[in-house]
């Protein structure tokens, strides 16, 4: 790949243009664990997977918004 060629999408490998690329970063305790540059189609797929995996399966027991969280 020459310097004139854009970087590929980290998922599908298609060339990216900066105007359309999206970067997904995973951080834990302010430390970056992973970073991916994705084309619009792969980013849309990533969002769909995220929503599917993060939605509780048991809707009868919703997460309460007013729950007290104690951090030591």
PyMOL Python script that loads the backbone (N, CA, C, O; Angstrom):
from pymol import cmd

cmd.read_pdbstr("""\
ATOM      1  N   UNK A   1       0.848  -1.174   0.000  1.00  0.00           N
ATOM      2  CA  UNK A   1       0.000   0.000   0.000  1.00  0.00           C
ATOM      3  C   UNK A   1       0.890   1.233   0.000  1.00  0.00           C
ATOM      4  O   UNK A   1       1.796   1.341   0.827  1.00  0.00           O
ATOM      5  N   UNK A   2       0.650   2.147  -0.902  1.00  0.00           N
ATOM      6  CA  UNK A   2       1.457   3.355  -0.967  1.00  0.00           C
ATOM      7  C   UNK A   2       0.925   4.392   0.022  1.00  0.00           C
ATOM      8  O   UNK A   2      -0.154   4.228   0.593  1.00  0.00           O
ATOM      9  N   UNK A   3       1.711   5.475   0.217  1.00  0.00           N
ATOM     10  CA  UNK A   3       1.292   6.517   1.142  1.00  0.00           C
ATOM     11  C   UNK A   3       0.056   7.257   0.648  1.00  0.00           C
ATOM     12  O   UNK A   3      -0.652   7.872   1.446  1.00  0.00           O
ATOM     13  N   UNK A   4      -0.219   7.210  -0.672  1.00  0.00           N
ATOM     14  CA  UNK A   4      -1.388   7.884  -1.228  1.00  0.00           C
ATOM     15  C   UNK A   4      -2.675   7.102  -0.990  1.00  0.00           C
ATOM     16  O   UNK A   4      -3.763   7.677  -1.019  1.00  0.00           O
ATOM     17  N   UNK A   5      -2.560   5.804  -0.757  1.00  0.00           N
ATOM     18  CA  UNK A   5      -3.739   4.975  -0.515  1.00  0.00           C
ATOM     19  C   UNK A   5      -4.245   5.197   0.903  1.00  0.00           C
ATOM     20  O   UNK A   5      -3.451   5.289   1.839  1.00  0.00           O
ATOM     21  N   UNK A   6      -5.578   5.284   1.071  1.00  0.00           N
ATOM     22  CA  UNK A   6      -6.123   5.439   2.411  1.00  0.00           C
ATOM     23  C   UNK A   6      -5.969   4.149   3.214  1.00  0.00           C
ATOM     24  O   UNK A   6      -5.830   3.065   2.648  1.00  0.00           O
ATOM     25  N   UNK A   7      -5.996   4.281   4.542  1.00  0.00           N
ATOM     26  CA  UNK A   7      -5.948   3.110   5.402  1.00  0.00           C
ATOM     27  C   UNK A   7      -7.200   2.270   5.189  1.00  0.00           C
ATOM     28  O   UNK A   7      -8.260   2.806   4.865  1.00  0.00           O
ATOM     29  N   UNK A   8      -7.084   0.951   5.370  1.00  0.00           N
ATOM     30  CA  UNK A   8      -8.267   0.100   5.198  1.00  0.00           C
ATOM     31  C   UNK A   8      -9.136   0.085   6.453  1.00  0.00           C
ATOM     32  O   UNK A   8      -8.666   0.375   7.553  1.00  0.00           O
ATOM     33  N   UNK A   9     -10.396  -0.252   6.272  1.00  0.00           N
ATOM     34  CA  UNK A   9     -11.323  -0.470   7.383  1.00  0.00           C
ATOM     35  C   UNK A   9     -10.794  -1.661   8.179  1.00  0.00           C
ATOM     36  O   UNK A   9     -10.405  -2.672   7.595  1.00  0.00           O
ATOM     37  N   UNK A  10     -10.778  -1.547   9.513  1.00  0.00           N
ATOM     38  CA  UNK A  10     -10.267  -2.634  10.351  1.00  0.00           C
ATOM     39  C   UNK A  10     -11.167  -3.863  10.337  1.00  0.00           C
ATOM     40  O   UNK A  10     -10.751  -4.932  10.786  1.00  0.00           O
ATOM     41  N   UNK A  11     -12.401  -3.733   9.826  1.00  0.00           N
ATOM     42  CA  UNK A  11     -13.302  -4.881   9.785  1.00  0.00           C
ATOM     43  C   UNK A  11     -13.328  -5.539   8.406  1.00  0.00           C
ATOM     44  O   UNK A  11     -13.011  -6.720   8.270  1.00  0.00           O
ATOM     45  N   UNK A  12     -13.706  -4.768   7.385  1.00  0.00           N
ATOM     46  CA  UNK A  12     -13.866  -5.370   6.054  1.00  0.00           C
ATOM     47  C   UNK A  12     -12.643  -5.200   5.152  1.00  0.00           C
ATOM     48  O   UNK A  12     -12.501  -5.924   4.167  1.00  0.00           O
ATOM     49  N   UNK A  13     -11.756  -4.248   5.478  1.00  0.00           N
ATOM     50  CA  UNK A  13     -10.545  -4.040   4.685  1.00  0.00           C
ATOM     51  C   UNK A  13     -10.688  -3.081   3.528  1.00  0.00           C
ATOM     52  O   UNK A  13      -9.710  -2.822   2.825  1.00  0.00           O
ATOM     53  N   UNK A  14     -11.897  -2.534   3.302  1.00  0.00           N
ATOM     54  CA  UNK A  14     -12.083  -1.553   2.229  1.00  0.00           C
ATOM     55  C   UNK A  14     -11.339  -0.267   2.569  1.00  0.00           C
ATOM     56  O   UNK A  14     -11.198   0.068   3.745  1.00  0.00           O
ATOM     57  N   UNK A  15     -10.860   0.465   1.555  1.00  0.00           N
ATOM     58  CA  UNK A  15     -10.182   1.736   1.814  1.00  0.00           C
ATOM     59  C   UNK A  15     -11.123   2.737   2.486  1.00  0.00           C
ATOM     60  O   UNK A  15     -12.309   2.798   2.161  1.00  0.00           O
ATOM     61  N   UNK A  16     -10.591   3.512   3.417  1.00  0.00           N
ATOM     62  CA  UNK A  16     -11.382   4.516   4.138  1.00  0.00           C
ATOM     63  C   UNK A  16     -11.041   5.906   3.635  1.00  0.00           C
ATOM     64  O   UNK A  16      -9.905   6.184   3.252  1.00  0.00           O
ATOM     65  N   UNK A  17     -12.042   6.773   3.643  1.00  0.00           N
ATOM     66  CA  UNK A  17     -11.787   8.191   3.454  1.00  0.00           C
ATOM     67  C   UNK A  17     -12.024   8.841   4.817  1.00  0.00           C
ATOM     68  O   UNK A  17     -12.969   8.484   5.520  1.00  0.00           O
ATOM     69  N   UNK A  18     -11.176   9.785   5.186  1.00  0.00           N
ATOM     70  CA  UNK A  18     -11.271  10.397   6.509  1.00  0.00           C
ATOM     71  C   UNK A  18     -12.646  10.985   6.784  1.00  0.00           C
ATOM     72  O   UNK A  18     -13.112  10.947   7.923  1.00  0.00           O
ATOM     73  N   UNK A  19     -13.302  11.526   5.770  1.00  0.00           N
ATOM     74  CA  UNK A  19     -14.598  12.160   5.977  1.00  0.00           C
ATOM     75  C   UNK A  19     -15.678  11.159   6.393  1.00  0.00           C
ATOM     76  O   UNK A  19     -16.639  11.531   7.066  1.00  0.00           O
ATOM     77  N   UNK A  20     -15.525   9.892   5.997  1.00  0.00           N
ATOM     78  CA  UNK A  20     -16.557   8.902   6.291  1.00  0.00           C
ATOM     79  C   UNK A  20     -16.153   7.898   7.369  1.00  0.00           C
ATOM     80  O   UNK A  20     -17.008   7.169   7.872  1.00  0.00           O
ATOM     81  N   UNK A  21     -14.901   7.844   7.727  1.00  0.00           N
ATOM     82  CA  UNK A  21     -14.424   6.858   8.694  1.00  0.00           C
ATOM     83  C   UNK A  21     -14.889   7.218  10.103  1.00  0.00           C
ATOM     84  O   UNK A  21     -15.028   8.392  10.445  1.00  0.00           O
ATOM     85  N   UNK A  22     -15.126   6.197  10.905  1.00  0.00           N
ATOM     86  CA  UNK A  22     -15.471   6.370  12.309  1.00  0.00           C
ATOM     87  C   UNK A  22     -14.488   5.556  13.128  1.00  0.00           C
ATOM     88  O   UNK A  22     -14.103   4.456  12.732  1.00  0.00           O
ATOM     89  N   UNK A  23     -14.082   6.093  14.266  1.00  0.00           N
ATOM     90  CA  UNK A  23     -13.164   5.381  15.139  1.00  0.00           C
ATOM     91  C   UNK A  23     -13.907   4.954  16.398  1.00  0.00           C
ATOM     92  O   UNK A  23     -14.542   5.772  17.063  1.00  0.00           O
ATOM     93  N   UNK A  24     -13.823   3.673  16.715  1.00  0.00           N
ATOM     94  CA  UNK A  24     -14.426   3.114  17.920  1.00  0.00           C
ATOM     95  C   UNK A  24     -13.291   2.814  18.874  1.00  0.00           C
ATOM     96  O   UNK A  24     -12.368   2.073  18.535  1.00  0.00           O
ATOM     97  N   UNK A  25     -13.353   3.389  20.075  1.00  0.00           N
ATOM     98  CA  UNK A  25     -12.305   3.172  21.075  1.00  0.00           C
ATOM     99  C   UNK A  25     -12.909   2.521  22.302  1.00  0.00           C
ATOM    100  O   UNK A  25     -13.961   2.943  22.782  1.00  0.00           O
ATOM    101  N   UNK A  26     -12.247   1.496  22.810  1.00  0.00           N
ATOM    102  CA  UNK A  26     -12.653   0.835  24.044  1.00  0.00           C
ATOM    103  C   UNK A  26     -11.643   1.205  25.115  1.00  0.00           C
ATOM    104  O   UNK A  26     -10.453   0.917  24.983  1.00  0.00           O
ATOM    105  N   UNK A  27     -12.119   1.843  26.177  1.00  0.00           N
ATOM    106  CA  UNK A  27     -11.235   2.218  27.270  1.00  0.00           C
ATOM    107  C   UNK A  27     -11.788   1.666  28.578  1.00  0.00           C
ATOM    108  O   UNK A  27     -13.000   1.604  28.780  1.00  0.00           O
ATOM    109  N   UNK A  28     -10.883   1.270  29.454  1.00  0.00           N
ATOM    110  CA  UNK A  28     -11.225   0.792  30.783  1.00  0.00           C
ATOM    111  C   UNK A  28     -10.325   1.534  31.758  1.00  0.00           C
ATOM    112  O   UNK A  28      -9.100   1.501  31.639  1.00  0.00           O
ATOM    113  N   UNK A  29     -10.945   2.204  32.723  1.00  0.00           N
ATOM    114  CA  UNK A  29     -10.184   2.981  33.708  1.00  0.00           C
ATOM    115  C   UNK A  29      -9.178   3.914  33.035  1.00  0.00           C
ATOM    116  O   UNK A  29      -8.021   4.002  33.447  1.00  0.00           O
ATOM    117  N   UNK A  30      -9.631   4.594  32.013  1.00  0.00           N
ATOM    118  CA  UNK A  30      -8.845   5.577  31.248  1.00  0.00           C
ATOM    119  C   UNK A  30      -7.687   4.973  30.452  1.00  0.00           C
ATOM    120  O   UNK A  30      -6.874   5.714  29.900  1.00  0.00           O
ATOM    121  N   UNK A  31      -7.598   3.665  30.382  1.00  0.00           N
ATOM    122  CA  UNK A  31      -6.574   3.006  29.566  1.00  0.00           C
ATOM    123  C   UNK A  31      -7.225   2.473  28.297  1.00  0.00           C
ATOM    124  O   UNK A  31      -8.215   1.743  28.358  1.00  0.00           O
ATOM    125  N   UNK A  32      -6.665   2.841  27.146  1.00  0.00           N
ATOM    126  CA  UNK A  32      -7.237   2.369  25.886  1.00  0.00           C
ATOM    127  C   UNK A  32      -6.911   0.895  25.686  1.00  0.00           C
ATOM    128  O   UNK A  32      -5.747   0.494  25.714  1.00  0.00           O
ATOM    129  N   UNK A  33      -7.951   0.098  25.485  1.00  0.00           N
ATOM    130  CA  UNK A  33      -7.802  -1.348  25.281  1.00  0.00           C
ATOM    131  C   UNK A  33      -7.778  -1.679  23.789  1.00  0.00           C
ATOM    132  O   UNK A  33      -7.012  -2.535  23.346  1.00  0.00           O
ATOM    133  N   UNK A  34      -8.625  -0.989  23.019  1.00  0.00           N
ATOM    134  CA  UNK A  34      -8.744  -1.302  21.593  1.00  0.00           C
ATOM    135  C   UNK A  34      -9.201  -0.049  20.855  1.00  0.00           C
ATOM    136  O   UNK A  34      -9.887   0.803  21.420  1.00  0.00           O
ATOM    137  N   UNK A  35      -8.817   0.051  19.596  1.00  0.00           N
ATOM    138  CA  UNK A  35      -9.257   1.138  18.740  1.00  0.00           C
ATOM    139  C   UNK A  35      -9.413   0.587  17.330  1.00  0.00           C
ATOM    140  O   UNK A  35      -8.526  -0.102  16.826  1.00  0.00           O
ATOM    141  N   UNK A  36     -10.545   0.891  16.690  1.00  0.00           N
ATOM    142  CA  UNK A  36     -10.804   0.403  15.338  1.00  0.00           C
ATOM    143  C   UNK A  36     -11.305   1.553  14.478  1.00  0.00           C
ATOM    144  O   UNK A  36     -12.152   2.335  14.909  1.00  0.00           O
ATOM    145  N   UNK A  37     -10.773   1.654  13.246  1.00  0.00           N
ATOM    146  CA  UNK A  37     -11.298   2.610  12.266  1.00  0.00           C
ATOM    147  C   UNK A  37     -12.198   1.821  11.332  1.00  0.00           C
ATOM    148  O   UNK A  37     -11.785   0.825  10.737  1.00  0.00           O
ATOM    149  N   UNK A  38     -13.435   2.285  11.214  1.00  0.00           N
ATOM    150  CA  UNK A  38     -14.441   1.530  10.472  1.00  0.00           C
ATOM    151  C   UNK A  38     -15.082   2.386   9.380  1.00  0.00           C
ATOM    152  O   UNK A  38     -15.231   3.600   9.521  1.00  0.00           O
ATOM    153  N   UNK A  39     -15.454   1.719   8.290  1.00  0.00           N
ATOM    154  CA  UNK A  39     -16.226   2.369   7.236  1.00  0.00           C
ATOM    155  C   UNK A  39     -17.667   2.522   7.742  1.00  0.00           C
ATOM    156  O   UNK A  39     -18.036   1.893   8.734  1.00  0.00           O
ATOM    157  N   UNK A  40     -18.481   3.344   7.081  1.00  0.00           N
ATOM    158  CA  UNK A  40     -19.854   3.563   7.561  1.00  0.00           C
ATOM    159  C   UNK A  40     -20.674   2.279   7.711  1.00  0.00           C
ATOM    160  O   UNK A  40     -21.415   2.141   8.684  1.00  0.00           O
ATOM    161  N   UNK A  41     -20.558   1.342   6.776  1.00  0.00           N
ATOM    162  CA  UNK A  41     -21.336   0.094   6.855  1.00  0.00           C
ATOM    163  C   UNK A  41     -20.895  -0.753   8.044  1.00  0.00           C
ATOM    164  O   UNK A  41     -21.736  -1.289   8.765  1.00  0.00           O
ATOM    165  N   UNK A  42     -19.602  -0.878   8.255  1.00  0.00           N
ATOM    166  CA  UNK A  42     -19.095  -1.667   9.383  1.00  0.00           C
ATOM    167  C   UNK A  42     -19.414  -0.982  10.709  1.00  0.00           C
ATOM    168  O   UNK A  42     -19.674  -1.654  11.707  1.00  0.00           O
ATOM    169  N   UNK A  43     -19.397   0.364  10.725  1.00  0.00           N
ATOM    170  CA  UNK A  43     -19.767   1.090  11.935  1.00  0.00           C
ATOM    171  C   UNK A  43     -21.235   0.834  12.268  1.00  0.00           C
ATOM    172  O   UNK A  43     -21.569   0.628  13.434  1.00  0.00           O
ATOM    173  N   UNK A  44     -22.110   0.845  11.275  1.00  0.00           N
ATOM    174  CA  UNK A  44     -23.532   0.564  11.502  1.00  0.00           C
ATOM    175  C   UNK A  44     -23.709  -0.857  12.040  1.00  0.00           C
ATOM    176  O   UNK A  44     -24.514  -1.080  12.944  1.00  0.00           O
ATOM    177  N   UNK A  45     -22.960  -1.819  11.489  1.00  0.00           N
ATOM    178  CA  UNK A  45     -23.013  -3.193  11.997  1.00  0.00           C
ATOM    179  C   UNK A  45     -22.521  -3.261  13.438  1.00  0.00           C
ATOM    180  O   UNK A  45     -23.088  -3.988  14.254  1.00  0.00           O
ATOM    181  N   UNK A  46     -21.463  -2.502  13.759  1.00  0.00           N
ATOM    182  CA  UNK A  46     -20.917  -2.484  15.109  1.00  0.00           C
ATOM    183  C   UNK A  46     -21.956  -1.945  16.093  1.00  0.00           C
ATOM    184  O   UNK A  46     -22.124  -2.491  17.183  1.00  0.00           O
ATOM    185  N   UNK A  47     -22.653  -0.869  15.705  1.00  0.00           N
ATOM    186  CA  UNK A  47     -23.706  -0.289  16.555  1.00  0.00           C
ATOM    187  C   UNK A  47     -24.812  -1.307  16.786  1.00  0.00           C
ATOM    188  O   UNK A  47     -25.282  -1.459  17.913  1.00  0.00           O
ATOM    189  N   UNK A  48     -25.236  -2.007  15.737  1.00  0.00           N
ATOM    190  CA  UNK A  48     -26.283  -3.032  15.877  1.00  0.00           C
ATOM    191  C   UNK A  48     -25.847  -4.132  16.838  1.00  0.00           C
ATOM    192  O   UNK A  48     -26.626  -4.545  17.697  1.00  0.00           O
ATOM    193  N   UNK A  49     -24.601  -4.615  16.704  1.00  0.00           N
ATOM    194  CA  UNK A  49     -24.095  -5.657  17.609  1.00  0.00           C
ATOM    195  C   UNK A  49     -24.034  -5.147  19.046  1.00  0.00           C
ATOM    196  O   UNK A  49     -24.394  -5.865  19.979  1.00  0.00           O
ATOM    197  N   UNK A  50     -23.579  -3.906  19.222  1.00  0.00           N
ATOM    198  CA  UNK A  50     -23.483  -3.315  20.562  1.00  0.00           C
ATOM    199  C   UNK A  50     -24.863  -3.251  21.215  1.00  0.00           C
ATOM    200  O   UNK A  50     -25.020  -3.649  22.370  1.00  0.00           O
ATOM    201  N   UNK A  51     -25.861  -2.754  20.485  1.00  0.00           N
ATOM    202  CA  UNK A  51     -27.209  -2.651  21.038  1.00  0.00           C
ATOM    203  C   UNK A  51     -27.771  -4.027  21.375  1.00  0.00           C
ATOM    204  O   UNK A  51     -28.417  -4.193  22.409  1.00  0.00           O
ATOM    205  N   UNK A  52     -27.534  -5.018  20.513  1.00  0.00           N
ATOM    206  CA  UNK A  52     -28.025  -6.371  20.753  1.00  0.00           C
ATOM    207  C   UNK A  52     -27.375  -6.983  21.988  1.00  0.00           C
ATOM    208  O   UNK A  52     -28.058  -7.587  22.815  1.00  0.00           O
ATOM    209  N   UNK A  53     -26.065  -6.831  22.115  1.00  0.00           N
ATOM    210  CA  UNK A  53     -25.351  -7.442  23.229  1.00  0.00           C
ATOM    211  C   UNK A  53     -25.559  -6.707  24.546  1.00  0.00           C
ATOM    212  O   UNK A  53     -25.453  -7.322  25.607  1.00  0.00           O
ATOM    213  N   UNK A  54     -25.849  -5.429  24.512  1.00  0.00           N
ATOM    214  CA  UNK A  54     -25.999  -4.650  25.739  1.00  0.00           C
ATOM    215  C   UNK A  54     -27.440  -4.553  26.223  1.00  0.00           C
ATOM    216  O   UNK A  54     -27.681  -4.073  27.331  1.00  0.00           O
ATOM    217  N   UNK A  55     -28.407  -4.998  25.416  1.00  0.00           N
ATOM    218  CA  UNK A  55     -29.802  -4.973  25.832  1.00  0.00           C
ATOM    219  C   UNK A  55     -30.072  -6.169  26.733  1.00  0.00           C
ATOM    220  O   UNK A  55     -29.771  -7.302  26.357  1.00  0.00           O
ATOM    221  N   UNK A  56     -30.643  -5.936  27.931  1.00  0.00           N
ATOM    222  CA  UNK A  56     -30.941  -7.063  28.819  1.00  0.00           C
ATOM    223  C   UNK A  56     -31.915  -8.031  28.164  1.00  0.00           C
ATOM    224  O   UNK A  56     -32.866  -7.619  27.500  1.00  0.00           O
ATOM    225  N   UNK A  57     -31.667  -9.327  28.358  1.00  0.00           N
ATOM    226  CA  UNK A  57     -32.555 -10.340  27.784  1.00  0.00           C
ATOM    227  C   UNK A  57     -33.864 -10.427  28.563  1.00  0.00           C
ATOM    228  O   UNK A  57     -34.917 -10.692  27.983  1.00  0.00           O
ATOM    229  N   UNK A  58     -33.802 -10.202  29.881  1.00  0.00           N
ATOM    230  CA  UNK A  58     -34.979 -10.302  30.726  1.00  0.00           C
ATOM    231  C   UNK A  58     -35.569  -8.910  30.925  1.00  0.00           C
ATOM    232  O   UNK A  58     -35.156  -8.179  31.825  1.00  0.00           O
ATOM    233  N   UNK A  59     -36.528  -8.548  30.089  1.00  0.00           N
ATOM    234  CA  UNK A  59     -37.141  -7.220  30.153  1.00  0.00           C
ATOM    235  C   UNK A  59     -38.088  -7.087  31.351  1.00  0.00           C
ATOM    236  O   UNK A  59     -38.505  -5.974  31.669  1.00  0.00           O
ATOM    237  N   UNK A  60     -38.440  -8.198  32.026  1.00  0.00           N
ATOM    238  CA  UNK A  60     -39.361  -8.127  33.157  1.00  0.00           C
ATOM    239  C   UNK A  60     -38.692  -7.546  34.394  1.00  0.00           C
ATOM    240  O   UNK A  60     -39.381  -7.152  35.335  1.00  0.00           O
ATOM    241  N   UNK A  61     -37.359  -7.484  34.414  1.00  0.00           N
ATOM    242  CA  UNK A  61     -36.624  -6.934  35.544  1.00  0.00           C
ATOM    243  C   UNK A  61     -35.736  -5.792  35.047  1.00  0.00           C
ATOM    244  O   UNK A  61     -34.521  -5.959  34.940  1.00  0.00           O
ATOM    245  N   UNK A  62     -36.334  -4.628  34.739  1.00  0.00           N
ATOM    246  CA  UNK A  62     -35.545  -3.521  34.181  1.00  0.00           C
ATOM    247  C   UNK A  62     -34.563  -2.956  35.204  1.00  0.00           C
ATOM    248  O   UNK A  62     -34.757  -3.077  36.413  1.00  0.00           O
ATOM    249  N   UNK A  63     -33.525  -2.350  34.696  1.00  0.00           N
ATOM    250  CA  UNK A  63     -32.532  -1.700  35.546  1.00  0.00           C
ATOM    251  C   UNK A  63     -33.153  -0.428  36.103  1.00  0.00           C
ATOM    252  O   UNK A  63     -33.701   0.385  35.358  1.00  0.00           O
ATOM    253  N   UNK A  64     -33.064  -0.263  37.416  1.00  0.00           N
ATOM    254  CA  UNK A  64     -33.635   0.920  38.038  1.00  0.00           C
ATOM    255  C   UNK A  64     -32.654   2.082  37.928  1.00  0.00           C
ATOM    256  O   UNK A  64     -31.465   1.939  38.210  1.00  0.00           O
ATOM    257  N   UNK A  65     -33.171   3.226  37.516  1.00  0.00           N
ATOM    258  CA  UNK A  65     -32.337   4.409  37.339  1.00  0.00           C
ATOM    259  C   UNK A  65     -31.897   5.012  38.669  1.00  0.00           C
ATOM    260  O   UNK A  65     -30.836   5.632  38.731  1.00  0.00           O
ATOM    261  N   UNK A  66     -32.677   4.849  39.729  1.00  0.00           N
ATOM    262  CA  UNK A  66     -32.397   5.491  41.011  1.00  0.00           C
ATOM    263  C   UNK A  66     -31.635   4.602  41.985  1.00  0.00           C
ATOM    264  O   UNK A  66     -31.610   4.898  43.180  1.00  0.00           O
ATOM    265  N   UNK A  67     -31.024   3.539  41.525  1.00  0.00           N
ATOM    266  CA  UNK A  67     -30.275   2.636  42.391  1.00  0.00           C
ATOM    267  C   UNK A  67     -29.012   3.334  42.889  1.00  0.00           C
ATOM    268  O   UNK A  67     -28.290   3.960  42.112  1.00  0.00           O
ATOM    269  N   UNK A  68     -28.756   3.220  44.189  1.00  0.00           N
ATOM    270  CA  UNK A  68     -27.543   3.799  44.758  1.00  0.00           C
ATOM    271  C   UNK A  68     -26.348   2.924  44.415  1.00  0.00           C
ATOM    272  O   UNK A  68     -26.397   1.703  44.568  1.00  0.00           O
ATOM    273  N   UNK A  69     -25.290   3.545  43.956  1.00  0.00           N
ATOM    274  CA  UNK A  69     -24.055   2.838  43.622  1.00  0.00           C
ATOM    275  C   UNK A  69     -22.997   3.306  44.585  1.00  0.00           C
ATOM    276  O   UNK A  69     -22.763   4.505  44.736  1.00  0.00           O
ATOM    277  N   UNK A  70     -22.350   2.347  45.243  1.00  0.00           N
ATOM    278  CA  UNK A  70     -21.308   2.660  46.210  1.00  0.00           C
ATOM    279  C   UNK A  70     -19.975   2.241  45.602  1.00  0.00           C
ATOM    280  O   UNK A  70     -19.796   1.092  45.197  1.00  0.00           O
ATOM    281  N   UNK A  71     -19.050   3.182  45.545  1.00  0.00           N
ATOM    282  CA  UNK A  71     -17.735   2.914  45.000  1.00  0.00           C
ATOM    283  C   UNK A  71     -16.715   3.096  46.120  1.00  0.00           C
ATOM    284  O   UNK A  71     -16.646   4.154  46.745  1.00  0.00           O
ATOM    285  N   UNK A  72     -15.938   2.071  46.362  1.00  0.00           N
ATOM    286  CA  UNK A  72     -14.905   2.156  47.407  1.00  0.00           C
ATOM    287  C   UNK A  72     -13.653   2.786  46.865  1.00  0.00           C
ATOM    288  O   UNK A  72     -12.674   2.942  47.595  1.00  0.00           O
TER     289      UNK A  72
END
""", "prot")
cmd.dss("prot")
cmd.show_as("cartoon", "prot")
cmd.util.cbc("prot")
cmd.orient("prot")
